[in-house]
């Protein structure tokens, strides 16, 4: 019998063991996803039953307490049947059911509690229902995520589905979901004033618009009341990871005060990014003041320079984004009409401002260190 040590040194054997590990982890992940889907389908069916039977309308809040008590008595040890959770099941069904009902060819399938089958057409081919993908999305994210979305998207299934799809697309954990639910991401997404539809092909125009926001929320920054553009830029770069999260999917940071040599002069872009979704460079100019039409001239120059010096044949046209303290939307729209390069204009919001006099009263690092040294000396005496 060959020793085990020799077997462990066999590269094929070690590769096979690693493959077994990956197959197990993938199987466990699929089992977890299937268990979650099955659980949410059950919650959906329970919510539908309550809506159909009208028990809550007949018996009021006592109905939920009674049902919770009876289900836990029937299934002792099983979790998920608290009065609160049963109410969420009803809200889960009520939030999305009308959207599903509005899809064609669905009436008979809403009565089913399991996965939707396809429809056999006259040729015997199996065609998917329009609701297949939607139901798959609804039942694929964790129940705790659904509860958070339900709380923040009352009576607005379009908003709720927006966040469901964001969770799926970006694999958001609960904390990340809560962050974006609290910053009105749905209301802000794709809202920058731009000329993309006039300056880009249709498909790229739509994608470029989708990656914008208005306003951008920089609630991770702590600024003094009388900050300037350089201080704002410093703060964003110092928090570039959080800034990238706020910018959204696909943004890669290329540099700050990005140098371009144009003729005999140097030019510096405030912030340069590359977006992997639209396959294009994005020049961002920050202004700590209200929008002025002349700001677009500087931005368009940077966009043109990047097109000449950095853009390759594989890249789409560079876009420019001006982010100002505030703007007049009509003035911004008029100003954009004079440019044939893709430009967008947004605002930003800061939630944390420190008064200058308060900042001046804060101890410096040197003062803190001096105090600590004095305390240490006193302890030694």
C-alpha positions in Angstrom: 0.0 0.0 0.0 1.4 3.4 -1.0 1.8 5.9 1.8 -0.8 8.7 2.0 2.0 11.3 1.8 2.8 10.2 -1.7 -0.9 10.5 -2.7 -1.1 14.0 -1.3 1.9 15.0 -3.5 0.0 13.8 -6.6 -1.0 17.0 -8.5 -4.0 15.3 -10.2 -5.3 14.1 -6.9 -4.9 17.5 -5.3 -6.7 19.2 -8.2 -9.5 16.7 -7.9 -9.9 17.4 -4.2 -10.1 21.2 -5.0 -12.7 20.4 -7.7 -14.8 18.4 -5.2 -14.7 21.3 -2.8 -16.0 23.7 -5.5 -18.7 21.3 -6.6 -19.8 21.0 -3.0 -19.9 24.7 -2.4 -21.8 25.2 -5.7 -24.3 22.5 -4.7 -24.8 24.1 -1.2 -25.4 27.5 -2.8 -27.9 26.0 -5.2 -29.7 24.2 -2.3 -29.8 27.5 -0.3 -31.2 29.4 -3.3 -33.8 26.7 -3.9 -34.8 26.7 -0.3 -35.2 30.5 -0.3 -37.3 30.3 -3.5 -39.5 27.6 -2.1 -40.0 29.6 1.2 -40.9 32.8 -0.6 -43.4 30.9 -2.9 -45.0 29.6 0.3 -45.2 33.1 1.8 -46.7 34.4 -1.4 -49.3 31.7 -1.4 -50.2 32.4 2.2 -50.5 36.1 1.5 -52.7 35.3 -1.5 -55.0 33.1 0.6 -55.5 35.8 3.2 -56.3 38.3 0.5 -58.7 36.0 -1.3 -60.5 34.9 1.9 -60.8 38.5 3.3 -60.3 37.2 6.8 -58.3 40.3 7.8 -61.1 42.6 6.7 -63.7 40.5 8.6 -61.9 39.9 11.9 -59.4 42.8 12.0 -56.1 42.6 13.8 -57.3 39.7 15.9 -57.1 37.5 12.8 -53.3 37.8 12.6 -52.8 36.9 16.2 -55.2 34.0 15.9 -53.6 32.6 12.8 -50.1 33.0 14.2 -51.1 31.2 17.4 -52.8 28.4 15.4 -50.0 27.8 12.9 -47.4 27.6 15.7 -49.6 25.2 17.5 -49.9 23.0 14.4 -46.1 23.2 13.6 -44.3 23.6 17.0 -40.7 24.5 16.6 -41.1 26.0 13.1 -40.1 29.6 12.7 -41.5 32.4 10.5 -45.1 32.4 11.8 -45.1 35.4 14.1 -47.9 37.8 13.7 -45.5 40.4 12.2 -44.1 38.0 9.6 -47.6 36.9 8.5 -48.5 40.6 8.0 -45.4 40.9 5.8 -46.6 37.9 3.8 -49.8 39.8 3.0 -47.9 42.9 2.1 -45.6 40.9 0.0 -48.5 39.6 -2.1 -50.3 42.9 -2.2 -47.3 44.9 -3.3 -46.5 42.8 -6.4 -49.7 40.9 -7.3 -51.3 43.6 -9.4 -48.1 43.9 -11.5 -48.3 40.2 -12.2 -52.0 40.3 -12.9 -51.4 43.0 -15.5 -49.2 40.7 -17.5 -50.9 38.7 -20.3 -51.9 35.0 -20.2 -51.6 34.9 -16.4 -55.0 34.5 -14.8 -55.0 30.7 -14.5 -51.4 30.6 -13.3 -51.9 33.0 -10.4 -54.0 30.2 -8.8 -50.9 27.9 -8.7 -48.6 27.9 -5.8 -45.6 26.3 -7.5 -43.3 27.4 -10.3 -45.1 28.5 -13.4 -45.0 26.0 -16.3 -44.8 27.0 -19.9 -47.7 27.3 -22.3 -48.0 24.7 -25.1 -48.7 26.4 -28.4 -50.5 24.9 -31.4 -47.2 23.4 -32.6 -46.5 21.7 -29.3 -43.6 24.0 -28.4 -43.1 25.1 -24.8 -43.3 28.9 -24.6 -42.5 30.8 -21.4 -45.0 32.9 -19.6 -44.3 36.7 -19.6 -44.3 36.5 -15.7 -41.7 33.7 -15.5 -38.7 36.1 -15.2 -40.6 38.4 -12.8 -41.6 35.7 -10.4 -38.0 34.3 -10.6 -36.7 37.7 -9.5 -39.2 38.1 -6.7 -38.4 34.7 -5.2 -34.7 34.9 -5.6 -33.6 37.4 -2.9 -33.6 36.7 0.8 -36.8 37.3 2.8 -35.2 39.8 5.1 -34.3 41.9 2.0 -37.9 41.7 0.8 -39.1 42.9 4.1 -36.8 45.9 4.0 -38.0 46.7 0.4 -41.6 46.3 1.4 -41.2 48.8 4.3 -39.6 51.5 2.0 -41.7 50.9 -1.2 -45.3 51.0 0.1 -47.8 51.0 -2.8 -45.0 51.4 -5.4 -44.2 48.0 -7.1 -42.1 49.7 -9.7 -39.8 51.1 -7.1 -39.7 47.7 -5.2 -38.8 45.8 -8.4 -36.0 48.3 -9.0 -34.4 47.4 -5.7 -35.1 43.7 -6.2 -33.2 43.8 -9.4 -30.4 45.9 -7.9 -29.9 43.3 -5.2 -29.7 40.5 -7.8 -27.4 42.5 -10.1 -24.9 43.6 -7.4 -25.4 40.9 -4.8 -26.1 43.5 -2.2 -26.1 42.5 1.4 -28.6 43.9 3.9 -26.5 46.9 4.9 -25.9 48.0 1.3 -29.6 47.7 0.5 -30.5 49.7 3.5 -28.0 52.4 2.5 -29.5 52.9 -0.9 -33.1 52.6 0.3 -32.4 55.5 2.6 -30.8 57.7 -0.1 -33.8 57.7 -2.6 -31.7 55.8 -5.2 -34.8 55.0 -7.2 -35.9 58.6 -7.5 -32.4 59.8 -8.3 -31.3 57.2 -10.8 -30.9 58.3 -14.5 -32.1 61.8 -13.6 -29.2 64.0 -14.7 -30.1 66.7 -17.3 -28.2 65.6 -20.4 -28.0 65.8 -24.1 -27.1 62.1 -24.4 -30.1 61.3 -26.6 -29.0 63.9 -29.1 -25.3 63.1 -29.1 -25.1 59.3 -28.7 -26.6 56.2 -30.4 -29.8 55.1 -28.9 -28.5 52.1 -27.0 -25.4 53.9 -25.6 -27.5 56.9 -24.8 -29.9 54.9 -22.6 -27.0 53.2 -20.8 -25.2 56.5 -20.3 -28.4 58.1 -18.8 -28.9 55.1 -16.5 -25.5 55.5 -14.9 -26.3 59.1 -13.9 -28.0 60.4 -10.7 -29.5 63.7 -9.7 -28.7 64.6 -7.0 -25.6 62.7 -6.0 -25.7 62.1 -2.2 -22.3 62.6 -0.5 -23.6 61.8 3.0 -20.4 60.1 3.8 -18.5 63.4 3.9 -18.1 65.8 6.8 -17.5 69.3 5.4 -17.2 72.7 6.9 -19.8 75.3 5.9 -17.5 77.3 3.8 -15.7 74.6 1.8 -14.3 75.1 -1.7 -14.0 72.8 -4.7 -10.5 71.6 -3.8 -11.7 70.6 -0.3 -14.7 68.8 -1.8 -12.4 67.0 -4.3 -10.0 66.1 -1.4 -12.8 64.6 0.6 -14.2 62.6 -2.3 -10.8 61.1 -3.2 -10.1 60.3 0.5 -13.4 58.4 0.5 -13.1 57.1 -3.1 -14.5 53.7 -2.2 -17.7 55.2 -0.9 -17.7 57.6 -3.8 -17.6 54.7 -6.3 -20.5 53.1 -4.5 -22.5 56.3 -4.9 -21.5 56.7 -8.6 -22.8 53.2 -9.3 -22.0 50.1 -11.3 -19.0 49.9 -13.5 -17.1 53.0 -12.5 -13.3 52.6 -12.2 -11.2 55.5 -10.8 -8.5 56.6 -13.2 -7.2 59.6 -11.4 -7.6 63.0 -9.8 -6.4 66.2 -11.5 -5.7 64.0 -14.4 -3.0 65.7 -16.5 -3.5 66.2 -20.3 -1.0 67.9 -22.5 -2.8 69.9 -25.1 -0.6 71.9 -27.4 1.9 73.8 -25.3 -0.4 73.9 -22.3 -1.3 71.5 -19.5 -4.9 70.8 -18.5 -6.2 68.9 -15.5 -9.5 67.0 -15.2 -10.9 67.1 -11.7 -11.8 63.4 -11.7 -11.4 60.9 -14.5 -13.3 57.5 -14.5 -13.8 54.7 -16.9 -17.2 53.0 -17.0 -17.2 49.3 -17.9 -20.9 49.2 -18.6 -20.9 51.9 -21.3 -17.3 51.2 -22.2 -16.4 54.9 -22.1 -14.3 57.4 -20.2 -16.2 59.8 -18.0 -14.8 63.2 -17.1 -16.3 64.7 -13.9 -16.0 68.3 -13.0 -17.0 69.4 -9.5 -18.3 72.9 -8.7 -19.0 74.0 -5.1 -21.2 76.8 -6.6 -24.5 77.0 -8.5 -24.5 76.0 -12.2 -23.2 78.5 -14.7 -23.5 77.9 -18.5 -19.8 78.7 -19.0 -18.8 75.6 -16.9 -19.9 73.4 -19.8 -17.2 75.0 -22.0 -14.4 73.7 -19.8 -16.0 70.3 -19.5 -16.5 69.9 -23.2 -12.9 70.7 -23.8 -11.8 67.9 -21.4 -14.2 65.5 -23.1 -12.7 66.4 -26.5 -9.2 66.0 -25.3 -9.8 62.6 -23.8 -11.4 61.5 -27.1 -8.2 62.5 -28.9 -5.6 61.2 -26.4 -7.1 58.3 -24.4 -10.1 56.9 -26.3 -9.3 53.8 -28.4 -11.3 52.3 -31.2 -12.8 49.8 -28.7 -14.1 52.7 -26.5 -17.4 54.5 -27.0 -17.4 58.3 -27.0 -16.3 60.0 -23.8 -19.1 61.6 -21.7 -18.8 64.6 -19.4 -20.6 65.0 -16.1 -20.8 68.4 -14.3 -21.8 68.1 -10.6 -22.7 71.4 -9.1 -24.0 72.5 -5.7 -27.3 73.3 -7.3 -28.8 74.3 -10.7 -31.8 75.8 -12.5 -33.0 72.9 -14.6 -34.3 75.1 -17.4 -31.1 77.1 -17.6 -29.1 73.8 -17.6 -31.3 72.4 -20.4 -30.9 75.5 -22.6 -27.1 75.5 -22.0 -26.8 71.9 -23.2 -28.4 72.7 -26.6 -25.2 74.5 -27.7 -23.0 71.4 -27.4 -22.6 68.3 -29.7 -20.5 66.3 -27.2 -22.4 64.1 -24.6 -22.7 66.1 -21.4 -24.7 65.8 -18.3 -25.5 68.1 -15.4 -26.3 67.0 -11.8 -26.4 68.4 -8.3 -25.0 67.0 -5.1 -26.2 67.0 -1.5 -24.2 67.0 1.7 -25.8 66.0 4.9 -23.0 66.8 7.3 -21.7 70.3 7.6 -19.6 71.6 10.5 -19.8 75.3 11.4 -16.4 77.0 11.0 -16.4 78.2 14.6 -17.0 74.7 15.8 -14.2 73.4 13.7 -11.8 76.0 15.1 -12.8 74.9 18.6 -11.8 71.3 18.0 -8.4 70.3 19.5 -5.6 69.6 17.0 -3.7 66.3 16.9 -0.7 68.0 18.6 -3.0 69.2 21.4 -4.5 65.8 21.9 -1.0 64.2 22.0 0.2 66.8 24.4 -2.7 66.1 26.8 -2.1 62.4 26.6 1.6 62.9 27.5 0.7 65.1 30.5 -1.7 62.4 31.7 1.0 59.8 31.3 3.4 61.9 33.3 0.9 62.5 36.1 0.3 58.7 36.3 4.0 58.1 36.7 4.3 60.5 39.7 
